[in-house]
Amino acid sequence: MKKISVLVPCYNEEENVVPMSKALTEIFKEKLSGYDYEIVFIDNDSKDRTRPLLEQICAEDKRIKAIFNAKNFGQFNSPYHGMLQVTGDCVISMCCDFQDPVEMLPVFVREWENGYKIVCGIKKASKENPFMRFLRTCYYKMIRHMSSTEIIEHFTGFGLYDRSFIEVLRSLDDPMPFLRGIVAELGFKRKDVPYEQAKRRAGKTHNNFYTLYDAAMLSFTSYTKIGLRIATFSGLGISLCSAIIGVVYLILKLVKWNEFPIGMAPVLIGIFFLGSVQLFFIGFLGEYILNINSRVMKRPLVIEEKRLNFDQAEEKPDDRSKTKM
């Protein structure tokens, strides 16, 4: 019997973890009864009652497991680490807030049985803020044209991943993984399945400008060169324009010495303009350097504080040495 793992990353989801565990259990009993399964919650250091509720859920059902992180390791590292800990023939990763429909699981499994190694849930419609969706659409289209790697539009990580792909992820040893880019870059046989993203069932979203900016910069610095190329070409273009303007000013001043006062305004405008351009591209270069620095340090993805319902045989020695406190 094939085994399906469901990974549910969570952070401050006390209102959703119990309903999510019940919904997943029911979907397996009703529509996926021919499969063995495990449900793995990985908690990113929640500050509410999420952890006590997970302990209660795990005590009642041994098929439900939990990993407690020692601290918050970010929106990318925690799910990636969780995918490496599951034991199923495939893993389905989904959010705990019910924005990823539980009803999509049988659809994913069916496509997996048809031979696809990766099944991606693509948000073709969403009940989120229309303005935020517009910004996301603009971002995806921009990054798609800038990157040499295919960028999957409106893909958040919700999908099914075959065991063979998980083993590839394990071999990457990437301390700053960007799963959405890796899925497209590695070229596994993939099926895109559209769905409508629902509103959060309960609770408050943890996404803000900083987290969205962090995601955008990680993908930008990991999969594009155009930022550095823009800086190079802009510097060259501004230098040529400055030289031409300087020559024109010099000629006009020599020809019409008394009739062409230069004044300080052009000088000040030029200084502020060039200074702004330099600061912008220094900051942009810093994003690339930060990305490189984080990868060079080779820190572990996650430090675990506790595991629930994981058998000793399921814990790989190399994982324990890197991730357990």
N, C-alpha and C positions, 0 to 999 in steps of 0.2 A: 504494500500500500504506500503510495506516495505521500510525503509529508509537506504541508504548506506552513510556512512561518509568516506571521503578520507582525510587523514592527510598528509600534506606535510611540513616537517621541512625544514627550509632554513636558510642560513647564507651567505651573500654577493652573492646573486643569481639574480642580477639585469637583467642579460641577459636571465634568464630562467623562472622567475615567470609568466610573461605575456604569453609566449608560453605554459607553463604548464597549466595555468588556461584554455586557449582555448582548448588544447588537451583533458583535462578532461571533459570539458563541451560537446565537440563534441562526446566523447565516450559514454557519458550518453544519449545524444539525439539519436545517431545512433544505439547503441547496448544494452543499458540498459534503454530503454525508459519506461519500466514497473516499474521502481523504482523511489521513491523520493530520493533526494541526497543533500548533503552539502559538500563543499570543504573547508577545514580548513588549512590555512597556519599558522605555528607557527615560528616566526622569532626570532633567537637567538642573537639579538642585532647587526644587520648588520651595517656596516660602509659605505656602498655604497648607491645606490638609491633604494634598495629593498623595504624599507618601504613606500616611497612616491608612488611607483608603486602599492604596495598592497592596499594602501588607494584608489587609483584610480580604481583598479579592484573591490574592495568591494563596491564602490559608484555606479558602473555600474551594479552589479549583487548581489542581497541580498542573494543568495545561496552560495556565496563565503564569507568566514569569515576569520578573522585574529586575532592572539594573538601576541602582542609585548612583549618580555621579557625585564625586566629592565636592564639585563646584560647577558653576555654569560654564561649559566649554563652547558655547556658541551654537548657532542654528545649523551649522554644517558638520562639525566634528561629531556631535552626539549621535545623529541618525546614522552617519557613516560607520561609526564604531559599532552601533547596534546591529547593523547589517552583517558585520563580520562575526557576530556572536551567535547568530541563529543557527539552527541545525536542520532546517527543512531542505527539500529538493529545490524549493524556490522561496523567495521572500517577497511579501507585499508590504511596501512602506506607505503609511498614510498618517495624516494628522489626527489629533485627538479631539478636535473641535467640531467634527462632523461636516466640515466643508468638503472633505473628500468622501463621496457617497459610499457607504458600506455595500450598497447594491451593485457596485461595479466589480466586486471581487469575483463572482462567477463569470463575468465577461472576461476579466483578465485571465482567469484559469483556463477558460475555453480557448483563448488565443494561444496560451502557453502550450496547451495540448496539441494545437495545430502546428507547433514547431517553432514558434517565435521564442527567442531567448530573453527578450525584453519587451514588455508591454507598457507603454507610456500613456498615462491619462492626460489628455490635452483639454484645457479649459476653452471650449468654444463659446461659452456664455458664462456669465457670473452675476451673482446678486450683490457683489461688493460695490464699493463706491465707484460710480462711472468715471469720475475724474482719475482715480487711481488706476483703473483699467486702461484708460487712455494713455496715461504715462507709461504703464508697463508695455503696452503695444508699441509705442514710439521707441522705447528702449530696446525691445526685442528686434525691431526692424533695423535700428541703427547698428546694434552689435552684430547682427547677421551679415550686414554688408561690410563690416569692418574686419570680421574674423575669417581666417582661412579654414576654420573648423565649422561644421554645420551647427547652428544654434537652433534648438527646438523651441519654437514659440509657445508661450503660455504653458510650459511644462514646469511643475514645481517639485518634482521628485515622486509624486504619487504614481505608483505603478508596480509592476511585477518584474522581478529579476531572477533569472535562473541561477542555479548553484554554480555553473561554470563561470558566469559573470562575477559572482561573489568571490570566487577564487582569484580572478584577475584583480579585483579590487584589493584583495589581501596582499597580492604581490607588488602593488604599486608603492607601498610605504610612503604615502604622501601625507605630510603633517597638516596640509591645508587643502583638503579635497573639495572640489566643486563638482558634485555628482552630476548635475545637469549637463555640464560640459563633457565629463568623462563618458557619459552614456552615448553622446553623439560622436565623440572622438574615436572610441575604440571600435565602432563599426559592427557590433553584434546585430544579428537579424532582429529587427525591431518592428513592432506594430503600434501605431498611434491610434488611440481610442478616444473619441470626443466625449465630453460630459459637461454638465452644467454645474458650476460651483455654487453650493448653497451658502447661506449666511451661517455664521457661528451659531451653534445650538445654544450656548451659554458662555458667560465669561467675557473677558476683554482681550482683544488681539494684542500680541506682544510686539508686533511689527511697528516700527516708527521710522522716521527719516534716517536715523543712524544705521539701523539694521538693513534697510533697503539700499542705502548708499554703500554699506559694506559688501552686500551681495553684488551690487553693480560693479564695484571696483575690483572685487575678486575675479569676476568673469572677464572684465576688461583687461586686467593686467595678466591674466593667465592665458587668454586665447586671442589677444590682438597685439599687433606691433604698431598699429596706426597712430597711437598716442605719441610714441617717440618719433615717428616719422613726421607727424604734424609739427612737433616742436622743431625738428631740424629744418623742414621746409619753410615754416613760418619765420624762423630766425634768418634764413637766407633771403626770403622775400622782403622782410622788414629792413634788412641791411641794404638791399638794393634800392628800395624806395627811399631810405634815408640818404643814401649817396646821391641819388638823382635829385632829390629835393635840395640837398646841400649845394650841388652844382648850380641848379637853377637860381637859388637865392644869391649865390656868389656872382653869377653873371648879371642878374638884375641890379644888384648893388653896385657893381663896377660900371654898368652902363648908365644907371640913373642914381648916382650917388646921393644927391640931395633930395630926390623925389621919392625914394624908396626906403623909408625907415623900417628896420627890421623889428625892433621892439623886443620885449621879453616874453610876450605871450606865446609865440611859436616855440621858443626854447623850453618854457615851462610845460607846455602841452606835450612836447616830444619826450621830455624827461619822465613825466608821469605815465605816459602811454607805454614807453619802453620798460619802465620799472614794473608796471602792472603785468605786462606780458612775461617778463622774466620771473616774477613771483608765481604766476599761474603755472608756468611750465616747470619751475623748480618743485612746486607741490605735486604736480603730475608725475614727475620723475621720482619723487619720494614715494608715491604709491607703488611703483614698480620695485623700488629698493626694499620697501617694507615687505612686499610679497616674497622677494628673494631671501630676505633675512629670516622670515618666519620658516621658510623651507629649509634653510641651511642649519638652523638650530636643531632640527630633528626631534622636537619634543613629542611625547605620546599624544595620540588623539584625545584620550580621555583618561582620567584617573578615577577608578571605581571605588566607591565607599562600601557597597553592599550588593549582593545578589540574592534573589529569592527564587526558589524552585529549580535552580540549575543543578543537575547531577554532577558529581565530580568528574565522571567520564566525559561530560560535554564540555568541560573547560579545558581548552588547549594550553599546554604548559607555556608556550611562547606568549600567548595572550595574557596569562596571569602575571608573568614576570614584568610586563610592560604596563599593566593597567590596574592592578590591585594595590590598595594601600597596605 
